[in-house]
Amino acid sequence: MVTKVLIANRGEIALRILRACRTLGIGAVVAYSEADRESLAAQLADEAICIGPADAKHSYLSAPAIISAAIVTGCDAIHPGYGFLSEDEGFAEVVRAHDLTFIGPSAEVLERFASKEATRRLLSAHGLTTIPGSSMLRDEEHAFAEAERIGYPVLIKPSAGGGGKGMRLVRTSRELETSLKVSRSEAMAGFGDDSLYLEKYLEDNRHVEIQVAVDRFGNAIHLGDRDCSVQRRHQKIIEETPSPALSDAARRELAERALGAVAAAGYESLGTLEFLVDGNGDAYFIEINCRVQVEHPITELCTGIDMVALQIKIAAGEPLGITQNDVVFRGHAIEFRILAEDPAKDFRPAAGQVGAYLAPGGPGVRMDSHLYPGYEIPSYYDSLLGKLCVWAPDRAGAIARGDAALRELLVDGVTTNIELHRAILANQVFIDGKVTTNLLDRVGSAPFVAAGNR
């Protein structure tokens, strides 16, 4: 049983977790860094506690600071959100050692799925098709041999972490030589682990993911699929559900295979299995995210299920309470990641003070954001300002509602990617549901930026 949660994260996800706790009647404490002292989550919380300086290493990534904050405030659980320590098995073990509940998979489950390369092999053994790839790279000689065996182009991928950090597309052995060093450096800086592996790169692929939930009693459900093909440098920009890349039959088959494999492998908690879908419609498993996803709101809009509340209940040892037959999918939803960055200047981050702020409204519109007028956007963290989500009975309606909501959204004082979103929505390739993960990187952002500024 969980009675009081320490929210060990920031921004919109801290606010989202706070609201879920209040819905469940659970006490919540917001942990904040000195840079987030005036954050909306800290202001709205009944209780908040500073866990260190702006540098995440000494606050949101500091296990001692977070554990101490939980104990001092009388919490019996910690919710790590996403990023930071959310998939750190060592942190999960320390949480348990202090008789606290980690809201996420157990340390054993996180350890089992910590390595992307090992997870590929594990779930392949349980029936999922995987992209040809290498084992963990021992050295440069091993990397060159594996790249030749797999066949160029290949992706260099960190075994730990996510979000595109440390990932590099290479088409020649010369590119591989230089990119390995950069990838190792980025992986170590971002995740404290510089282990890498190679994966065959599929040209013009779609990125589709399956959301699952599994409790400790063996009950398992899937909550449908999401399409995350609108990306820039492996960073998701727009997500939608259901995916326009799949037929209804293919959608059901992929979800059932994903759920069966992950349940058989001993997974527990919320989780997301990510796949690449090629031009023939074949889906290849690439990784699992053992946490709540940034794009979870669109699944909530189409299922009516509070996924953060469900995650808390599973961690508290409660059964799911619903079966697959209880999960009903309705309509179409799209999420737009609103970022403080300048698309016209190679997406340069744009920290600063928010002037006027107006969140859009109306039927089928949801804005998850920590913004308010006068808020000073810190330069220490990622550029995510919020997630504008829309729902409609069908995809065309969701696109129209998305454009209307984007026109209404006002974030004054800082440069954002709002107009880029509108330009992508108006692009015929997106309207036809044909976007591939390499579209923006292949054609560049210039046509979209120009269209958005007209």
C-alpha positions in Angstrom: 0.0 0.0 0.0 1.3 3.4 -1.0 0.3 6.4 1.1 2.7 9.2 0.3 4.9 9.6 -2.9 8.0 11.6 -3.4 8.0 12.9 -7.0 11.6 12.8 -8.1 11.4 14.6 -11.4 10.5 18.0 -12.8 8.5 19.9 -15.5 5.2 18.6 -16.9 5.7 15.0 -15.7 6.1 16.1 -12.1 2.8 17.9 -12.4 1.2 15.0 -14.1 2.3 12.6 -11.3 1.1 15.1 -8.6 -2.4 15.1 -10.2 -2.5 11.3 -10.4 -1.7 11.1 -6.7 -4.4 13.5 -5.8 -6.9 11.5 -7.9 -5.9 8.4 -5.9 -6.1 10.2 -2.6 -2.4 9.7 -2.0 -0.1 12.3 -0.4 2.6 13.7 -2.6 5.8 15.7 -2.1 7.6 17.4 -5.1 11.4 17.2 -5.0 13.0 20.1 -6.8 16.4 21.5 -7.7 17.4 25.1 -6.9 16.7 26.0 -10.5 13.1 24.6 -10.2 12.3 26.4 -6.9 9.6 28.4 -8.6 8.3 25.6 -10.8 4.6 25.1 -11.1 4.7 21.6 -9.6 6.6 22.9 -6.5 4.1 25.8 -6.1 1.0 23.6 -6.5 2.2 20.8 -4.2 1.1 20.6 -0.6 4.7 19.9 0.3 7.9 20.4 -1.6 11.6 19.9 -0.8 14.8 21.0 -2.4 17.2 18.2 -3.2 20.2 20.1 -4.5 21.6 22.6 -7.0 20.6 23.1 -10.6 23.1 20.5 -11.9 21.1 17.3 -12.3 24.1 15.2 -11.1 23.6 16.7 -7.6 19.8 16.8 -7.6 17.6 14.7 -9.9 20.4 12.1 -10.4 21.5 12.0 -6.8 20.2 8.9 -5.1 21.4 10.0 -1.6 19.6 13.3 -2.0 16.4 11.7 -3.2 16.3 9.0 -0.6 17.0 11.5 2.1 14.2 13.7 0.9 11.8 10.8 0.9 12.7 9.8 4.5 12.6 13.3 5.8 9.2 14.0 4.4 7.7 10.7 5.5 7.1 9.2 2.0 6.8 5.5 1.5 7.3 5.5 -2.3 9.3 7.3 -5.0 8.1 8.1 -8.5 11.0 8.8 -10.8 8.9 9.9 -13.9 10.9 9.4 -17.1 14.6 10.1 -17.7 16.9 10.7 -14.8 16.8 7.6 -12.6 13.6 6.1 -13.9 15.3 3.0 -15.4 18.3 2.7 -13.0 18.3 -0.7 -11.4 20.9 0.4 -8.8 18.6 3.2 -7.7 15.6 0.9 -7.6 17.5 -1.4 -5.3 18.6 1.4 -3.0 14.9 2.5 -2.8 13.9 -1.0 -1.8 16.8 -1.3 0.7 15.3 1.8 2.5 11.9 0.1 2.7 10.5 2.4 0.1 8.4 1.5 -3.0 9.9 2.2 -6.4 7.1 3.2 -8.7 8.3 1.2 -11.7 9.7 -2.2 -12.4 11.7 -4.0 -9.7 15.5 -3.8 -9.6 15.6 -7.4 -10.9 13.3 -6.6 -13.9 15.3 -3.4 -14.7 18.5 -5.3 -14.6 17.1 -8.0 -16.9 16.1 -5.4 -19.4 18.9 -2.9 -18.9 21.0 -3.8 -21.9 19.2 -3.1 -25.2 21.4 -5.7 -26.9 20.6 -8.4 -24.3 16.9 -7.5 -24.3 16.8 -8.0 -28.1 18.1 -11.5 -27.6 15.8 -12.2 -24.7 12.6 -11.1 -26.5 13.7 -12.7 -29.7 13.7 -16.0 -27.8 10.1 -15.3 -26.9 9.0 -14.8 -30.5 9.7 -11.2 -31.5 11.5 -10.5 -34.8 14.5 -8.3 -34.3 16.7 -6.3 -36.7 20.1 -7.8 -37.5 22.6 -6.4 -35.1 25.8 -7.1 -33.2 26.7 -8.2 -29.8 28.3 -5.6 -27.5 31.3 -4.0 -29.2 34.6 -4.9 -27.6 36.8 -2.6 -29.7 37.1 -0.9 -33.0 38.2 -4.0 -34.8 35.1 -5.9 -33.6 32.9 -2.9 -34.7 34.4 -2.9 -38.2 33.9 -6.7 -38.5 30.3 -6.6 -37.3 29.4 -3.7 -39.6 30.7 -5.6 -42.6 28.8 -8.7 -41.5 25.5 -6.8 -41.0 26.0 -4.5 -44.0 26.0 -0.8 -44.2 24.2 1.5 -43.3 24.2 0.7 -39.6 23.2 2.5 -36.5 25.6 2.9 -33.5 23.5 2.6 -30.4 24.2 2.9 -26.7 23.2 -0.1 -24.7 21.9 2.1 -21.9 19.7 5.1 -22.0 17.5 6.4 -24.9 16.1 9.6 -26.5 18.6 9.3 -29.4 21.6 10.3 -27.3 24.8 8.7 -28.6 23.0 7.2 -31.6 24.8 7.6 -34.9 23.9 6.6 -38.5 27.0 5.5 -40.4 27.2 4.5 -44.1 30.9 3.8 -44.5 33.8 2.4 -42.5 35.4 5.8 -42.4 32.2 7.3 -40.8 32.2 4.4 -38.3 35.7 5.1 -37.2 35.0 8.7 -36.2 31.4 8.1 -35.0 32.4 5.4 -32.5 34.4 7.9 -30.4 31.6 10.5 -30.4 29.0 7.9 -29.5 31.0 6.5 -26.7 31.6 10.0 -25.3 27.9 11.0 -25.5 26.8 7.7 -24.0 29.1 8.0 -21.1 28.1 11.6 -20.5 24.4 10.9 -20.8 24.1 7.5 -19.1 27.4 6.8 -17.3 27.8 3.8 -19.6 29.8 3.9 -22.9 28.9 0.3 -24.1 27.7 0.3 -27.7 26.3 -2.1 -30.3 25.4 -2.0 -33.9 22.0 -2.4 -35.6 21.1 -2.6 -39.3 19.6 0.7 -40.4 16.3 0.3 -42.3 15.7 3.1 -44.8 12.3 4.7 -44.9 11.0 2.9 -41.8 8.1 3.7 -39.5 8.5 3.8 -35.7 5.6 2.1 -33.9 5.4 1.2 -30.2 3.1 -1.0 -28.1 2.1 0.0 -24.6 1.7 -2.8 -22.1 0.9 -3.1 -18.4 1.7 -6.2 -16.3 1.2 -6.8 -12.6 3.0 -9.2 -10.3 0.1 -11.7 -10.4 0.7 -12.4 -14.1 -2.2 -10.3 -15.4 -1.2 -8.5 -18.6 -2.9 -6.1 -21.0 -1.8 -4.0 -23.9 -3.1 -0.4 -24.4 -2.7 -0.2 -28.1 0.0 1.2 -30.3 1.5 4.6 -31.0 3.2 6.0 -34.1 6.3 8.0 -33.4 7.7 8.4 -37.0 7.9 12.2 -37.0 11.4 12.6 -35.7 14.5 14.8 -36.0 17.9 13.1 -35.3 16.1 10.2 -33.6 14.1 12.6 -31.3 10.4 12.2 -31.4 8.4 15.4 -32.3 4.9 14.2 -33.0 3.2 11.0 -31.9 -0.3 9.6 -32.7 -2.5 6.7 -31.9 -3.5 4.5 -33.6 -0.6 4.2 -36.1 -1.6 4.9 -39.7 1.2 2.5 -40.7 -0.8 -0.6 -39.5 -4.0 -2.3 -40.6 -6.4 -3.3 -37.9 -5.3 -6.9 -38.3 -1.6 -6.1 -38.2 -2.2 -3.9 -35.2 -3.9 -6.6 -33.2 -1.3 -9.2 -34.2 1.7 -7.0 -33.2 0.1 -6.0 -29.9 -0.6 -9.6 -29.0 2.9 -10.8 -29.9 4.5 -7.9 -27.9 2.4 -8.6 -24.9 2.9 -12.3 -24.9 6.7 -11.9 -25.3 7.2 -9.4 -22.6 5.0 -11.2 -20.1 6.8 -14.5 -20.8 10.1 -12.7 -20.2 9.0 -11.8 -16.7 8.3 -8.1 -17.1 6.2 -6.1 -14.5 4.9 -2.5 -14.5 4.1 -0.2 -17.4 6.3 -0.7 -20.4 6.6 0.2 -24.0 8.0 -2.0 -26.7 9.4 -0.2 -29.7 9.4 -1.5 -33.3 10.6 -0.4 -36.7 8.1 -1.2 -39.5 9.6 -1.5 -43.0 8.0 -0.9 -46.4 6.6 -4.4 -46.5 4.8 -4.0 -43.2 7.2 -6.2 -41.3 7.8 -5.1 -37.7 11.2 -5.5 -36.0 11.6 -5.1 -32.2 14.4 -2.7 -31.2 14.0 -1.9 -27.5 11.8 -1.6 -24.4 11.3 1.4 -22.2 10.7 0.4 -18.6 8.9 3.5 -17.5 6.0 5.8 -18.3 6.5 7.3 -21.8 6.4 11.0 -22.6 3.6 10.3 -25.1 1.4 8.4 -22.7 -1.4 11.1 -22.8 -2.6 10.1 -26.2 -3.1 6.5 -25.1 -5.1 7.9 -22.1 -7.3 9.9 -24.5 -8.1 6.9 -26.6 -8.6 4.4 -23.8 -9.9 6.6 -20.9 -7.3 4.8 -18.6 -5.2 6.9 -16.2 -1.8 5.2 -16.9 0.1 7.0 -14.1 -2.5 5.9 -11.6 -2.3 2.4 -13.0 1.5 2.4 -12.7 1.3 3.5 -9.0 -1.3 0.7 -8.3 0.9 -2.0 -9.9 4.0 -0.8 -7.9 1.9 -0.9 -4.7 1.2 -4.6 -5.3 -2.4 -4.2 -6.5 -3.7 -6.3 -9.4 -4.5 -4.5 -12.7 -8.2 -4.7 -12.0 -9.0 -4.8 -15.7 -8.7 -7.4 -18.4 -8.0 -6.9 -22.1 -11.8 -7.1 -22.8 -12.2 -4.0 -20.6 -9.8 -1.9 -22.8 -11.9 -0.1 -25.4 -10.1 2.0 -28.1 -11.9 5.1 -29.3 -11.0 7.6 -32.0 -7.6 9.1 -32.8 -5.2 11.2 -30.8 -2.1 13.2 -31.7 0.6 14.7 -29.4 2.8 17.6 -30.2 5.9 18.1 -28.2 6.2 21.9 -27.6 9.9 22.7 -27.3 11.9 25.9 -26.5 14.1 25.8 -29.5 14.5 27.7 -32.8 13.8 25.5 -35.9 15.2 28.3 -38.1 18.6 28.1 -36.3 19.2 24.3 -36.4 16.9 23.9 -33.4 19.1 25.8 -31.0 17.7 25.7 -27.4 15.9 28.9 -26.4 15.8 29.4 -22.6 14.3 32.6 -21.2 11.4 34.1 -19.4 7.8 33.3 -20.6 5.7 36.4 -21.1 2.1 35.8 -22.0 1.0 32.1 -21.9 -2.3 30.8 -23.2 -3.2 27.1 -23.2 -5.7 26.0 -25.9 -9.0 24.5 -24.9 -12.2 23.1 -26.2 -13.5 19.5 -26.7 -10.8 16.9 -27.2 -7.9 19.2 -26.3 -5.4 18.6 -23.5 -2.3 20.6 -22.6 0.2 19.0 -20.2 2.6 21.8 -19.3 4.3 23.4 -16.3 4.3 26.9 -17.9 2.9 30.0 -16.5 3.4 33.8 -17.3 6.7 34.9 -15.8 8.2 31.4 -15.6 11.9 31.4 -16.2 12.9 28.4 -18.3 16.1 26.9 -16.9 19.0 26.3 -19.3 20.1 23.2 -17.4 17.5 20.7 -18.6 15.9 19.6 -21.8 13.7 22.0 -23.9 10.3 20.3 -23.4 7.8 23.0 -22.4 4.7 20.8 -22.7 2.7 18.4 -24.7 -0.4 19.5 -26.6 -2.7 16.6 -27.2 -5.9 16.4 -29.2 -8.5 13.7 -29.7 -11.2 13.3 -32.4 -13.4 10.5 -33.6 -11.0 10.0 -36.6 -7.6 11.0 -37.9 -8.8 13.8 -40.2 -10.7 15.3 -37.3 -7.6 15.0 -35.0 -5.5 16.8 -37.6 -8.0 19.6 -37.9 -8.4 19.9 -34.1 -4.6 19.9 -33.8 -4.1 22.8 -36.1 -6.8 24.8 -34.4 -5.3 24.1 -31.0 -1.8 25.0 -32.2 -3.1 28.4 -33.6 -4.6 29.1 -30.2 -1.5 28.1 -28.1 0.5 31.2 -27.1 3.9 31.0 -25.5 5.4 34.6 -25.6 8.9 35.5 -24.7 10.7 32.4 -26.0 11.1 30.8 -29.4 9.2 27.6 -29.8 8.5 25.0 -32.5 4.7 25.7 -32.6 4.8 26.8 -36.3 6.9 23.9 -37.3 4.1 21.6 -36.0 1.5 23.5 -38.0 3.7 23.1 -41.2 4.1 19.4 -40.6 0.3 19.0 -40.1 -0.3 20.8 -43.4 2.2 18.6 -45.3 0.6 16.1 -47.7 3.0 13.3 -46.6 1.8 13.6 -43.1 -1.8 14.0 -44.1 -1.5 10.8 -46.1 0.0 9.0 -43.1 3.2 8.2 -44.9 5.9 9.9 -42.8 9.0 7.9 -42.2 11.5 8.4 -39.4 14.2 9.9 -41.7 11.9 12.5 -43.5 13.0 15.6 -41.6 16.7 14.6 -41.6 16.5 13.7 -45.3 14.8 16.8 -46.7 15.8 19.1 -43.9 13.6 21.3 -41.8 13.9 24.3 -44.1 10.7 23.5 -46.2 8.7 23.1 -43.0 10.2 26.2 -41.3 9.4 28.3 -44.4 5.9 26.9 -44.6 5.3 27.6 -40.9 6.5 31.2 -41.3 4.2 32.1 -44.2 
